[in-house]
């Protein structure tokens, strides 16, 4: 039998407000040339204790994911690696590397916006939160502002592909059709 999930306070309004803030932050990150993903760790009282955004492209570091940056900052602030009473919110479903880190950190809850059916580690391509090998169970809340989070990523990748075509061809490419 699985151990019970930690009982964390839940507020859809709180998640909506934080996700809107994360989307704004992710959009700014996207303007810098980085993949627009942002994350925050909230303590049991709902206070932000760790922020992160993707820096993989900027730093040329495969570990430069938003979730890991937020987790590292929160661990330094708390002086502890255990996050049973905390919630991580992120604009995109965590990849398996990040999902595994969240299980190892004993995160109480993970809330994400856009699902990632190709690379997601919490229900997309696999679900590490329910793996028999995971010694910790965490609550997963999916789909908070999913459409807006997905559109942010899709628009960024459309822009990036257009810029890559322009660099290869030396001329501006026709804008991609919307949708």
PyMOL commands that set and color helices and strands:
alter all, ss='L'
color gray80, all
select helices_A, chain A and resi 12-31+56-59+66-78+96-104+128-130+146-169
alter helices_A, ss='H'
color red, helices_A
select strands_A, chain A and resi 38-42+48-53+87-92+109-114+139-142
alter strands_A, ss='S'
color yellow, strands_A
deselect
rebuild
show_as cartoon
